[in-house]
Amino acid sequence: MRTSALVRRRVVLAPDAFVEVAIWRVSQPVPPSAHVFKYRLAYVVAGQCVVRYDNERGKGDHRHVGAVTTPYTFSTPDQLMADFDADIARWNDAHGRS
């Protein structure tokens, strides 16, 4: 499968927290996803991944917030980033990290 990296970055947000984002354009969708993007977005706090969005073969598009995994409806990479940022903000608010 041919891939082209669109975004690959790690941003430190606090001494104990960082965001890592990787988005690739792929030549064929990753089943059962119907789009040509492969992605992995993670928000890590104190060594634990507390928010993660990814699509993996066999599982498709989904997100993890804490221990809960739910399906995710992918539309565009920009919307993916906006949804991820919103989940980080909600998590931070709920955990007193605003």
Secondary structure, DSSP 8 states (H G I E B T S, - for coil): --EEEEEEEEEEEETTEEEEEEEEEESS--TT--SSEEEEEEEEETTEEEEEEEEETTTEEEEEETTEEEE-----HHHHHHHHHHHHHHHHHHTT--
